[in-house]
Amino acid sequence: MALFKNPIVIACIGGLALAGASVTLPRLLDDSLRILGDAALALGLLSAGAGVDLSALKRAGSRTLTWSLVRLLGLPAFAVGFCLLLGVTGTPLVIALICAATPTATSSYILAKELGGDAALSANLIAVETVLAMVTIPTLYLLLTL
């Protein structure tokens, strides 16, 4: 039940409802929410960075690295394979690859912390995957477009 009291979940449900109803927000409100949203990404990254537990990262290094590589290489490979199976090619295929290859969302740290999950593991995964994605995303893109 705590999940449905979380501001992130409430905002997602509210946003989906507004989009589904084709509601256009007044410009001042839309601009204000956009500024807050832009700041939220930076604050989420700062929070996740502050939550990185270097000693836990060293202890769980191989586990964190393994799951990060599965996330950054395995998921894109599955997505590309599935898209090719469905006949998706060109730009939509590249978009699917890049979407599947992005690191774990910073909101996962916030949710883990708020809902009693393993916030340190979440922060560590975000940190490792963000660094690795600087190499994996361009590499996967080059391999796909050869």
C-alpha positions, 0 to 999 in steps of 0.5 A: 500500500505504501507504493500507492502513497509514493509521490513518484507513483502518484505523479506517474498515475496523474500524468497518465490520466492527464495525457489520456484525457488530452488535458493541456496544462496552462503554460505557467504551470507547464513551464513550472513543472518542466523546471521541477522535472529537470531539477528532479533528474539532477537531484535523483543523480545526486541522491543516488551518488550520495547513497553509493556505499563504497565498502558495499561496492567493493564487497559486492563488486563481482555481483554488481558488475555481473548484473550491470553487464547483464542489464547493459548487454543482455537486455539490449541483445534481447530487445534487438533480437525481439525487434528483428524477430518482429521485422523492426529495422532502421531507426526504430531498431536503434531507438529500441537498442538505446532504450534497452541499453540505458542504465537503471533509473535514478528513481529506483534508488529513491523508491528503494529507500522509501519502500525499505528496499536495498537502497545501497545496492540500487545506488551502486548499480546506478553508479556502475551502470552509468559509468559502464553505459558510456562505453556500452551504448556507443559500442552497441550502436556501432555494432548494430549499424555496421 
